[in-house]
Amino acid sequence: MERIQTIHYQQCMMAELTDADRQLIKTAIEATNTAYAPYSNFHVGAALRLDDGTVVTGSNQENIAYPSGLCAERTALFAAGAQHPGKTIEAIAIVGRNQEGTLTGASPCGACRQVMAEVETRQGKKLRVICYFSDDKILVFEGVECLLPFIFTM
């Protein structure tokens, strides 16, 4: 039996986002500057907003002993969990910058998606995932299941 999976997301432009989401993207862009990416030359920044308005950032941190590095999303998510336990994560913005320094699209890898899924399970609330490609193309997902169908759950 064949089944079709539908992915729900909103595609919008920067001007259509709330001030809070625009600022989250700008903070994620700034976070690309702290990436350590000498092997891929692809700098990723993530910024997440907690329920009290606190913003936590992360950037990819590579290591010659692959896969010992860590993605920007998990860096931010784990920092939030360690530094702000019990706080609900409302949204995360993800931005990539290539070796020429041009901002480009980035979406979470499978491992990051699974970590986001567990964050949602733990906090009992969906996570808004904002993937920035350009000011004219931003994809917004209301919940990780839109990015990771058939999530592995506890």
C-alpha positions as CSV (number, residue, x, y, z in Angstrom):
1,M,0.0,0.0,0.0
2,E,1.4,3.4,-1.0
3,R,1.1,6.3,1.4
4,I,1.8,9.9,0.8
5,Q,3.4,12.1,3.6
6,T,2.6,15.8,3.5
7,I,5.0,18.3,4.9
8,H,3.5,21.4,6.4
9,Y,5.5,24.6,6.4
10,Q,5.1,28.3,5.7
11,Q,7.4,30.0,3.2
12,C,7.6,33.7,3.8
13,M,9.8,36.8,3.4
14,M,11.7,38.6,6.2
15,A,9.2,41.4,6.2
16,E,6.4,39.0,7.0
17,L,7.9,37.7,10.2
18,T,7.3,39.1,13.7
19,D,9.9,41.4,15.1
20,A,11.0,38.6,17.5
21,D,11.5,36.1,14.7
22,R,13.4,38.7,12.6
23,Q,15.7,39.4,15.5
24,L,16.2,35.6,16.1
25,I,17.4,35.3,12.5
26,K,19.7,38.3,12.8
27,T,21.2,36.7,16.0
28,A,21.7,33.4,14.2
29,I,23.5,35.2,11.4
30,E,25.8,36.8,13.9
31,A,26.4,33.3,15.4
32,T,27.8,32.1,12.1
33,N,30.9,34.3,13.0
34,T,31.7,32.0,16.0
35,A,31.7,28.8,13.9
36,Y,34.8,26.7,13.8
37,A,34.6,25.1,10.3
38,P,38.1,24.7,8.8
39,Y,37.1,21.4,7.1
40,S,33.7,22.1,5.6
41,N,34.1,25.9,5.3
42,F,30.4,26.0,5.9
43,H,29.5,28.2,8.9
44,V,26.2,27.6,10.6
45,G,24.6,29.7,13.3
46,A,21.6,28.9,15.4
47,A,19.6,31.1,17.8
48,L,16.8,29.9,20.0
49,R,14.3,31.9,22.1
50,L,13.1,30.7,25.5
51,D,9.7,31.4,26.9
52,D,11.1,34.2,29.0
53,G,12.6,35.9,26.0
54,T,16.2,34.8,26.6
55,V,18.1,34.0,23.4
56,V,20.7,31.3,23.4
57,T,23.1,30.9,20.4
58,G,25.2,28.1,19.0
59,S,27.5,27.6,16.0
60,N,29.0,24.5,14.4
61,Q,32.2,23.4,15.9
62,E,34.1,20.9,13.7
63,N,36.9,18.6,14.7
64,I,39.5,16.7,12.7
65,A,38.4,13.5,14.4
66,Y,35.0,13.5,12.6
67,P,32.3,13.1,14.0
68,S,33.6,14.6,17.2
69,G,32.3,18.1,16.2
70,L,28.8,19.4,16.9
71,C,26.2,21.2,14.8
72,A,25.0,24.7,15.6
73,E,21.5,23.6,16.5
74,R,22.6,21.0,19.1
75,T,25.2,23.4,20.5
76,A,22.4,25.9,21.2
77,L,19.9,23.3,22.4
78,F,22.4,21.7,24.8
79,A,23.6,25.1,26.1
80,A,19.9,26.1,26.7
81,G,19.3,22.9,28.6
82,A,22.4,23.3,30.7
83,Q,22.2,27.0,31.4
84,H,18.4,27.4,31.6
85,P,16.9,24.1,32.9
86,G,13.2,23.9,32.9
87,K,12.7,26.8,30.4
88,T,10.6,26.1,27.4
89,I,12.2,26.7,24.0
90,E,9.7,28.5,21.7
91,A,11.7,28.8,18.5
92,I,15.0,28.2,16.8
93,A,16.4,30.0,13.7
94,I,19.1,28.4,11.6
95,V,21.4,30.1,9.1
96,G,24.3,29.0,6.9
97,R,27.2,30.9,5.4
98,N,29.4,29.4,2.7
99,Q,33.1,29.8,2.2
100,E,32.6,33.0,0.2
101,G,30.8,34.5,3.1
102,T,27.4,34.4,1.4
103,L,24.4,33.6,3.5
104,T,22.7,30.5,2.3
105,G,20.1,28.0,3.2
106,A,20.6,25.6,6.1
107,S,18.2,23.1,7.6
108,P,18.9,20.7,10.6
109,C,20.6,17.4,10.0
110,G,18.8,14.2,11.1
111,A,20.6,14.1,14.4
112,C,19.6,17.7,15.2
113,R,16.0,16.9,14.2
114,Q,15.9,14.0,16.6
115,V,17.3,16.1,19.4
116,M,14.7,18.8,18.7
117,A,12.0,16.0,18.8
118,E,13.1,15.0,22.3
119,V,13.1,18.6,23.4
120,E,9.5,18.8,22.2
121,T,8.6,15.6,24.1
122,R,10.4,16.8,27.3
123,Q,8.8,20.3,27.3
124,G,5.4,19.2,26.1
125,K,5.3,21.9,23.5
126,K,6.1,22.1,19.8
127,L,9.2,23.9,18.6
128,R,9.0,26.5,15.9
129,V,11.9,25.9,13.4
130,I,12.9,28.8,11.2
131,C,15.3,28.0,8.3
132,Y,16.7,31.1,6.6
133,F,17.7,30.8,3.0
134,S,17.4,34.5,2.0
135,D,15.4,37.6,2.9
136,D,12.9,36.4,0.3
137,K,12.8,32.7,1.3
138,I,12.4,31.6,4.9
139,L,10.8,28.3,5.7
140,V,8.9,28.1,9.0
141,F,7.9,24.7,10.5
142,E,5.5,24.5,13.4
143,G,6.8,21.4,15.1
144,V,9.7,19.0,14.4
145,E,7.4,16.3,13.0
146,C,7.1,18.5,9.9
147,L,10.9,18.0,9.4
148,L,11.2,14.4,10.7
149,P,8.2,12.2,10.0
150,F,8.2,8.9,11.9
151,I,10.1,10.4,14.8
152,F,11.8,7.9,17.1
153,T,10.0,8.5,20.5
154,M,10.4,7.1,24.0
